[in-house]
Amino acid sequence: MLGAILGGGLGVISSLLGSRSKSEGLEAQAKAQEYTAIETELSGRSQAQAVRRQANEIIGAQVSAAAGSGVQIDTGSVIDVIEDTAFKIELDALTIESDAKRAADAQRKGASSSRAAKPSGVSTLLGAFGSGMSGYAQGLKING
């Protein structure tokens, strides 16, 4: 009888410790996913800013080339080319930011899923009770 009670008690303790360990692991995973989401967004913004800075250099080179060849740069096809270049570069920058935001949102959803997978208090207690009863039953079988 004492063996059955001890077996049941060990089952409860083991189940509670296992559940706690699982919860801590899932919480650590969720925090890592949230951190990665922040890094992803910041990286996207940084890359978009770099593209925009390059835009000024590219447009400046176009203006210099056109002006150096004697073409009037404030009207006509030259300004159209410059505006088109600026538009395409801004579109690239916005795409980079949008892609980073989508990736960060997916990482945040993963963090939320990890947290949702953590055992609840009720399920932990029910699992521990079940383990305890199983250990108790095993103890009764062994000890007669």
JOSUL-V791526 format. One line per field, one symbol per residue. phi: phi as a letter, one per 20 degrees, with the letter a starting at -180 (. if undefined). burial: # if it has 9 or more other C-alpha atoms within 8 Angstrom, else .. Layout:
# JOSUL-V791526
phi: ???
burial: ???
This chain:
# JOSUL-V791526
phi: .fffffffffffffffffffffffffffffffffffffffffffffffffffffgfffffffffffffenefeebmffffffffffffffffffffffffffffffffffffffffeffegfffffffffffffffffffffen
burial: ..##############..#..##..##.######.###.##.###.###.##..#...#..##..##.....#....###.#..##..##.###.##.###.###.##.###.##..##....##.##############....
